[in-house]
Amino acid sequence: ILEALAYREMIIRARINESIKATYLHYAKGSDLDNVVANGYLIQRLKGVKPAAKVEFELNTLLTYDVIIPKGAIFSNEKADLATLKEEVVIKKGQSKAQGILELDEFIQSKESKTEFLQTPLPFVAKIKQLEYFSGGASEESDEALRERAVMSVHRFSTAGSEKGYIYHALSASAKVASIKALNNGAGKVRVIIKSEDELSVDVVKEYLSADERRPLTDEVNVELAKKREFIVDAKLLLLELSRANEISQKINALQKDFDLSVDLALGFIYKCLHQDGVYKSEILSIKEKIINEEEQELKDLPLENIIIADDEFATLSFSLSYEKAVL
């Protein structure tokens, strides 16, 4: 009986401890974290953005009147993905086709999915073709990102336009913004660099930062999209067992490929990525940068040394690997 009572007391105390921890920013997760930041910091989790895709409707015959596919029409597929039509689509009389925009019912950056089944069939609409996969969305703000933004939120009360204050406001402008840098660009001038997959985020952030309640009167704010620099590492790996080549390749390709703003690409980090379990020796044959000029692209050879990334840039990394059996 004493052992049972002691075990019960231990469970109760553990539950109390977990409940108390859930009220602290560092430990809270999920809905508990939402409550902590709402009550203590007066902010909310960014809900994300639903991705969209173009869709084309085609009639089975030409008509003498307009055909309207209503806004909010629901589309699905065999995987139970759902999407809605953002705005009504009108197929004019005498025409057979018209295009619209579908919005996936999911907060996610992108998804290789097509929803071409209209749940409420319309007469004369014979063919529905989604022209592309869903893209341009953003996932719901993660617990880690929300914690970081909550800590920065205290700087939003600064009337002098502090660096962290600008970072907080820019991150709050859109869930599509992954990272921010706020730079002093001279007297009264602020240069805000944003990392985002969507070019339209520049206008969204600029409008948000320019609001009277956020921007100091003396500041002139300029918002720019960070430049992406793509690097390809060609490397040869000497393996203890060639049969593990596929496994090692998957491990390397699963590593971080997208880095934060102004994070340098160190040669030591690249070697660390290559030297997985089962690799006896790694040799970097070349590092190339993908240069895109208008419609053309070329690969530029770089020296085998640390790569410096500027404040308005971020790096992406991929590998081209070859394998040989190590001779011990």
C-alpha positions in Angstrom: 0.0 0.0 0.0 2.8 2.4 0.9 4.5 1.7 -2.5 1.2 2.4 -4.3 0.7 5.7 -2.4 4.3 6.7 -3.0 4.0 6.0 -6.8 0.7 8.0 -6.8 2.4 10.9 -5.1 5.3 10.8 -7.6 2.8 10.9 -10.6 0.9 13.8 -9.0 4.1 15.8 -8.4 5.4 15.1 -12.0 2.1 16.3 -13.4 2.3 19.5 -11.2 5.9 20.1 -12.4 4.9 19.7 -16.0 1.9 22.1 -15.6 4.2 24.7 -14.0 6.8 24.2 -16.8 4.1 24.8 -19.4 3.7 28.4 -18.1 7.3 29.3 -18.9 8.3 30.5 -22.4 11.4 28.2 -22.5 9.5 25.0 -21.9 5.9 25.7 -23.2 4.9 23.9 -26.4 1.9 24.0 -28.8 -1.3 25.6 -27.3 0.5 26.1 -24.0 3.1 28.3 -25.8 0.2 30.2 -27.6 -1.2 31.1 -24.2 2.1 32.1 -22.7 3.0 34.6 -25.6 -0.6 35.9 -25.7 -0.8 36.7 -22.0 2.8 37.6 -21.4 3.9 39.2 -24.6 0.6 40.2 -26.3 1.4 38.5 -29.6 0.0 35.5 -31.5 1.4 32.7 -33.6 1.6 33.4 -37.3 -0.9 31.0 -38.9 0.9 30.6 -42.2 -0.2 31.0 -45.8 -2.1 28.5 -48.0 -0.4 27.7 -51.3 -2.1 28.3 -54.6 -2.1 26.9 -58.1 -3.5 27.8 -61.5 -6.4 25.8 -62.8 -8.1 25.7 -66.2 -11.8 24.9 -66.9 -13.0 23.7 -70.3 -16.5 23.3 -71.6 -17.7 20.4 -73.7 -19.5 22.7 -76.1 -19.7 26.4 -77.0 -22.6 28.2 -75.4 -24.5 31.4 -76.1 -24.3 32.6 -72.5 -21.6 33.0 -69.7 -20.8 30.0 -67.5 -19.8 30.9 -63.9 -17.8 28.7 -61.6 -18.5 30.2 -58.2 -16.0 31.5 -55.7 -15.4 28.9 -52.9 -16.1 25.9 -55.1 -14.5 22.9 -53.5 -12.1 20.5 -55.3 -10.5 17.3 -54.1 -8.5 14.3 -55.2 -8.0 10.6 -54.3 -5.7 11.5 -51.4 -8.4 13.6 -49.7 -6.6 16.9 -50.4 -9.1 19.8 -50.5 -8.8 23.1 -52.4 -11.2 26.0 -53.0 -11.5 28.5 -55.8 -10.2 31.9 -54.7 -12.4 34.0 -57.1 -15.2 33.1 -59.4 -14.3 32.2 -62.9 -16.4 33.3 -65.9 -16.2 31.4 -69.2 -17.5 34.0 -71.6 -20.2 33.1 -74.2 -18.6 31.7 -77.4 -15.5 30.7 -75.5 -14.6 27.2 -74.3 -11.8 27.9 -71.6 -11.0 30.1 -68.7 -8.5 30.0 -65.8 -8.7 30.6 -62.1 -6.7 30.1 -58.9 -7.1 27.2 -56.5 -6.1 27.6 -52.8 -5.1 24.4 -51.0 -6.8 24.0 -47.6 -3.5 23.5 -45.8 -0.9 25.8 -44.3 2.2 24.6 -46.1 4.9 26.1 -48.3 4.2 23.9 -51.3 2.8 20.5 -52.2 3.1 18.3 -55.3 -0.6 17.6 -55.5 -3.4 18.3 -57.9 -7.1 18.6 -57.0 -9.1 18.2 -60.2 -12.4 16.8 -59.0 -15.2 19.3 -58.5 -17.3 18.1 -55.6 -20.4 19.8 -56.9 -20.4 19.1 -60.7 -21.4 21.9 -63.0 -23.3 21.3 -66.3 -21.2 21.6 -69.5 -17.8 21.8 -67.6 -16.2 18.7 -69.2 -12.5 19.1 -68.1 -10.7 20.6 -65.1 -6.9 20.7 -65.4 -4.6 22.0 -62.7 -1.7 23.6 -64.6 0.9 23.5 -61.8 1.5 22.1 -58.3 0.6 24.2 -55.3 3.2 26.8 -54.2 3.7 30.2 -52.6 2.4 29.2 -49.2 4.0 29.2 -45.7 3.9 26.8 -42.8 2.5 27.8 -39.5 5.1 29.5 -37.2 7.0 26.8 -35.3 7.4 26.8 -31.5 11.1 27.8 -31.8 10.4 30.7 -34.2 7.5 31.9 -31.9 9.8 31.8 -28.8 12.4 33.8 -30.7 9.9 36.4 -31.8 8.4 36.6 -28.3 11.8 37.5 -26.9 12.3 40.1 -29.6 8.8 41.6 -29.1 9.9 43.6 -26.1 12.0 45.7 -28.5 8.9 46.8 -30.4 8.3 49.4 -27.7 11.5 51.2 -28.5 10.8 54.7 -30.0 14.3 54.9 -31.5 13.9 52.1 -34.1 16.2 49.5 -32.6 17.7 46.7 -34.8 15.7 44.0 -32.9 12.6 46.1 -33.0 12.8 46.2 -36.8 13.5 42.4 -37.0 10.5 41.7 -34.8 8.1 43.8 -36.8 9.4 42.4 -40.2 9.0 38.8 -38.9 5.5 39.6 -37.8 4.5 41.0 -41.2 4.3 37.7 -43.0 4.7 34.0 -42.4 6.6 33.8 -45.7 9.5 35.7 -44.2 12.1 33.2 -43.0 14.8 35.6 -41.8 15.6 39.3 -41.4 18.6 41.6 -41.1 18.2 45.3 -40.2 21.2 47.4 -41.2 22.2 51.1 -40.5 22.3 52.6 -44.0 23.3 56.1 -42.9 21.7 58.9 -40.8 18.0 58.2 -40.6 18.1 55.4 -43.2 17.4 51.7 -42.4 18.1 48.9 -44.8 16.0 45.8 -44.1 17.0 42.5 -45.8 14.5 39.7 -45.9 14.9 36.1 -46.9 11.7 34.8 -48.6 10.7 32.6 -51.5 8.0 35.1 -52.5 9.1 38.4 -54.1 5.8 40.0 -53.1 6.9 39.7 -49.4 9.0 42.8 -50.0 5.9 45.0 -50.5 4.1 43.4 -47.6 7.0 44.0 -45.2 7.6 47.5 -46.4 3.9 48.4 -45.9 3.9 46.8 -42.5 7.1 48.6 -41.3 5.9 52.0 -42.7 2.8 52.1 -40.5 2.9 55.2 -38.2 2.7 53.1 -35.1 5.8 51.1 -36.0 8.2 53.4 -37.9 10.0 56.3 -36.1 9.3 59.6 -37.9 12.9 60.2 -38.7 13.6 56.8 -40.3 13.5 56.1 -44.1 13.0 52.3 -44.5 14.2 50.4 -47.6 13.2 46.7 -47.8 15.2 44.4 -50.1 15.0 40.7 -51.0 18.1 38.7 -50.1 20.1 37.3 -53.0 20.4 33.5 -53.1 23.8 32.0 -53.9 23.8 28.4 -55.0 26.9 26.3 -54.5 27.5 22.8 -55.8 30.3 20.7 -54.2 31.8 17.9 -56.4 33.5 15.4 -54.1 35.0 11.9 -54.1 34.4 9.7 -51.1 36.5 6.7 -50.2 34.3 4.2 -48.4 35.1 1.3 -46.1 32.2 -0.6 -47.8 30.9 0.4 -51.2 27.6 -1.3 -50.4 26.8 1.7 -48.1 27.1 4.3 -50.9 23.4 4.8 -51.2 22.9 5.1 -47.5 25.7 7.6 -47.1 24.4 9.6 -50.1 21.0 9.9 -48.5 22.5 11.1 -45.2 24.5 13.8 -46.9 21.7 15.0 -49.1 19.4 15.1 -46.0 21.7 17.6 -44.3 21.0 21.3 -44.1 21.0 22.9 -47.6 19.6 26.3 -46.9 21.5 28.7 -44.6 20.6 31.9 -42.8 21.4 35.4 -44.0 25.2 36.2 -44.1 26.2 32.8 -42.8 29.6 32.0 -44.4 30.1 28.6 -46.0 33.2 27.2 -44.2 35.4 24.6 -45.9 35.5 22.7 -42.6 31.7 22.5 -42.5 31.6 21.0 -46.0 34.2 18.4 -45.0 32.1 17.6 -41.9 29.0 17.1 -44.1 31.0 14.7 -46.3 32.6 12.7 -43.5 29.7 10.5 -42.5 29.9 7.1 -40.7 31.5 4.7 -43.2 33.5 7.3 -45.0 37.3 6.7 -44.7 38.4 9.7 -46.5 36.8 12.6 -48.4 38.2 14.8 -51.2 36.6 17.9 -52.5 37.3 18.0 -56.3 35.7 21.4 -56.9 33.2 24.0 -55.7 31.1 25.7 -58.3 28.6 28.6 -58.0 25.6 28.7 -60.2 25.4 32.1 -61.9 22.1 33.0 -63.6 22.2 35.8 -66.2 18.8 36.6 -67.6 17.7 33.3 -69.3 21.2 31.6 -69.2 23.1 30.0 -66.3 26.6 28.9 -65.9 28.8 27.2 -63.3 31.7 29.3 -62.0 34.7 27.5 -60.4 35.7 28.7 -57.0 38.9 28.3 -55.1 38.8 25.6 -52.3 38.5 28.0 -49.4 35.9 29.5 -47.1 33.1 31.3 -49.0 32.2 34.7 -47.6 28.5 35.5 -47.7 27.4 39.2 -47.6 24.7 40.7 -45.3 22.2 40.7 -48.2 22.9 37.2 -49.3 22.3 33.6 -48.2 23.8 30.3 -49.4 22.3 27.0 -50.6 24.4 23.9 -50.8 24.1 20.7 -52.9 26.5 17.8 -53.5 27.6 15.8 -56.6 29.2 12.6 -55.2 31.4 9.8 -56.5 32.6 6.8 -54.6 35.6 4.5 -54.5 36.5 1.6 -52.2 39.1 2.7 -49.7 42.4 0.7 -49.7 43.7 0.4 -46.2 
